[in-house]
């Protein structure tokens, strides 16, 4: 469990620099240099991710059960997961989906975390998925505050295209099917549909 907690602290911590200090990311990038900051960010995030994977895997070997979710929650989770891959793709494809959700990656993270919290009841699940859910909510609140204060990062948005929405929907549903029917079982060891 300690590896999982350490991994979450590293991974979510490095992703929270702008939450904790709205000008923190820019200040660090200026102090270290953009390339060095991106390198440090990547190394900390990868180390955190690796520790999360190792810690969650170890915690699943000796689970601490907090509750047993009703079997119907698996169906609710599967339904909540349907838009997740679409939103992940929409984060990189300017279109109506991206414009409507404003931050599709954060919406996808919240849905992913909520779906898994509903379907799982161990301490490791609460730490992992609850941690990501709390982080995503905090990040969205922080983004709203930064934008209101004029501290939002200026990113030139590409013009939205309907074809990008079609790619996000079709590609996202294909990814959902691949992950739900094969990759989740192969990578995580749990088959959502069987």
Secondary structure, DSSP 8 states (H G I E B T S, - for coil): -HHHHHHHHHHHHHTTHHHH-TTHHHHHHHHH-HHHHHHHHHHHHHHHHHHHHHHHHHHHHT--B-----THHHHHHHHHHHHHHHHHHHTTS-SHHHHHHS-HHHHHHHHHHHHHHHH--BHHHHHHHHHHHHHHHHHHHHHHHHHHTT-S---------HHHHHHHHHHHHHHHHHIIIIIHHHHHS--TT-
